[in-house]
Every structure is written in C-alpha cells, then in structure tokens.
Amino acid sequence: MSSTSAPAPEAATKGTGTAHSPPAPRRGIPDLKDRIPKLEPRRKRAEPANPVPVPETPVAPPRPDPATLTFTVPARRIVSPADHQLFLASPTYKLILSFIFGLSESVRGTAISAIKDADLRPTVRAILTILDEAEALCRDSPPDDQGGSRFGNKTFRVFLDKIKQRSPAWHATLLDIPDPAAAAELSAYLTHSFGNRARIDYGSGHELNFTMWLLCLHQLGHLDGGGGGGDFPALVLRVFTRYLAVMRLVQATYYLEPAGSHGVWGLDDYQFLPFLFGASQLVGHGVVTPRGIHQELALEEFGPDFLYLGQVAFVNSTKTVKGLRWHSPMLDDISSARNWAKIEGGMKRMFVSEVLGKLPVMQHFLFGTLIPAPEGMSEPVAGEGPSEEEEAGEGGEVAVFDKDGVRHVHQASSWGDCCGIKVPSSIGAAEEMRKRGRVEPLRRIPFD
C-alpha cells in the first residue's frame, strides 16, 4: 500500500504556480511600480497668446492738392488728455500710422546694401545731401570743454541755430516752386528732429519729427511710395540710416541727454524706429535668429546691413558693463521670441502704445497744414509768446503741459512728469573715458 503526501504549499506555488501569479516581493525591497511617475514624451509649451492684436496698417489717405493748401508754421496742439484722445481717433493718427508702417513693411527681408546709388531718385539724393551738410555743421561746431561733465553741452544750441539758418536754402532745393510758407512748415519738423534746444536732449519724439518731415514731402508729392515700392525702401535703408549716423555723431559730440529715458528698463535711450524697421528687415532671414543679438560675430558681420543688429551693436559700444541682460534687459527679453515676425509685431504694438499713445511724447508733437490737427483740438493761444525752445533762455525754465493738462513751468534740471529728470548721457560717459585715455574692456558683472 503506497501513500503519497501533499506537497508543501511553498513547493506547490513554486512548481505549479500560474503565469498570472506575480512573484512575491523580496523582503526589504519596496514595490515601486506605483510610485514612479509614468514617463511621457516632452511637448513644447505653446507661447502665451498676446491679448493685444498687432496693429493693422491703415489705408493711406489720398494726398492733398498742393494748390489748395495754405501753409502755416506747425504748433503744439495736444495740451490735455482730451486733445490726445482726439488725436488717437483722428484721420491724422491713421495718416501717421500708415506712413510709418508702410515704410517698415517696404523693407521686409531687404538688406541695406540692396539699395544702390543708381536706384535713388532726385529728391532722395537731395535729402542725403542735406544730411551730409548737417553732419558738416556738427563737425564745424566743436563742443566746449565739458570738464568731465556728462550732461548736455551748450554748444549744441549753436549747431541747431546753424541748422535753422540753412533750412530755407535746403528746402529751396527740395521744392519745385520755392515757397517760403511751405519751407517754413517743413523746416519746423526738420529742425526739431535734431533734439531740443532748451533741454539739450533727444528722444523718440525728435526721431518722429524726422519721419514727419519725410511725410510732409510725401504729402506734397515729392516722394513716391506705398505698397512696398517707390521711394519707401530708400527712405528707410538710405535716408533714415544716414539720419541715424548723423544723430549718433550729434549725441556723441554734445552729450545729448536722453529725453524721457526709462534707463535699463527702456528699449533704448534715444531711438525706437531702428528696431521696428530692423525687425522688418530680418523677417524670414535664414541665418540670423533673434538670439543672434548676443553673438558678437553676428553683430559684426550683419550689423552694417540690418538696422536692428546695428543698433544693438551701437548700444553695446556705449555701455560700461558687458551683456544685454545687465544694461538692456528689455532687448534681452525680446531676443527669446520665436522669430523676427513676432518681434516685428511687438514693435508695432510698442510704437502705438509707447510713442503715439504716450501723452508725454505727443504733447510736443507739431500740427500744421500737411499734418493737420483734428477738429475740436485746442487752438494755439494767440500771441502766446516764444516757443518751448525759446522759453528756456539762460535760466533753463521750460513751459510745458503735464499729464493732467495743466500748464506749468519747471526747471530743466528738475522733476517733471512730462519730460522726466535730467539723465546724464551714457554716450557722454564713454566719450569722456576715451578723451582721458581710459578706454578699458567692458567689465563683467561679478556673478555673471
């Protein structure tokens, strides 16, 4: 008689256990299958949508018939927030926006070197000659000894006086039929494009005056353009770049103080349009990306052909610390954009909000016949007296309008909501170091 004994439970489990039975965990080793997160493929985060749409380019209004115009010396008309709102809702606002954005869009994907001398029309050549003469006047008016000061040099006023004296002759060469009244209207925009005589400063409002001078010539039919053709590409890539070079010389010669500077939190102490025009130039560029502004070789190779890169290189050359994130954090932030089209759209938004949309800038804007004041805007006070530039005199007092529309007078060196406080020129600091033979390599922040 045979007898069999049942296998031990452990042996039965070991030898006959089913395939679905998990092995028993070893003592002391935790089961981590529910504790380790499941790996998923990395997905690129979508860029946050900007709630502010890119401003559209308005349709350019028809140009006026010169025979019907009665010219006048332009004057300031935005003296209150209500006046500013009238401007922002007016056909004149659309005229300015159409012209500036039309200039920008005309150079999309176009390098400066693409515009040849043979392509320039007579009026464009005459404008370039005027800018050459303006540069000569600057060189013929050397500044007084600064004594180490980085604030504006008073010889700048001598330079501006020479510009004003030469302006009638310049406009006689531009206008088909010499007209003193037309020349006076155009001269106001040109002379104001070199800076403020009283405060010895310069900013985006003065830069805007230069483009308004070009707009006046366009309104009179002396410049063709629109739709990416005509004179528009040459106005940006030859005329504006020449103006920019002259203003860099003027800024370095007379230590022009930045008007309304936001310091490192602004785009640039002096200029805005090089970034708008320059971003349009770089749209679709196959080599330089927005991050390229951090590469010295890219700035050196492409800077002469593209306004945006050239302006970044110039800004770098005027600073005493190395790195955009330290001296120009806004430019550094913008460089993280996905492409140049994004930057171009952002610059259009900024032009609308930070230039045309700012009362401290636009309260100095000039309205005449070619760039008319909207209906209902405050009239210039008859017999009001001298202009803003002349009001300063030697005492330095400047009559202006503050943001609440109340007229007041303040010292040019004091606090003021409309014009800010006096800020020493970073260009002046760099020039003073060069004069004293103290040119040193840019220093890095200790924790860089």
Secondary structure, 3 states (H helix, E strand, C coil): CCCCCCCCHHHHHHHHCCCCCCCCCCCCCCCCCCCCCCCCCCCCCCCCCCCCCCCCCCCCCCCCCHHHCCCCCCEECCCCHHHHHHHHCCHHHHHHHHHHHHHHHHCCCCCHHHCCHHHCCHHHHHHHHHHHHHHHHHHCCCCCCCCCCCCCCCHHHHHHHHHHHHHHHHHHHHCCCCCHHHHHHHHHHHHHCCCECCCCEECHHHHHHHHHHHHHHHHCCCCCEECCEECHHHHHHHHHHHHHHHHHHHHHHHCCEECCCCHHHCCCCCCCHHHHHHHHHHCCCCCCCHHHHHCHHHHHHHHHHCHHHHHHHHHHHCCCECCHHHHCHHHHHHCCCCCHHHHHHHHHHHHHHHHHCCHHHHCCCEECCCCCCCCCCCCCCCCCCCCHHHHCCCCCEEEEECCCCCEEEEECCCCCCCCCCCCCCHHHHHHHHHHCCCCCCCECCCCC
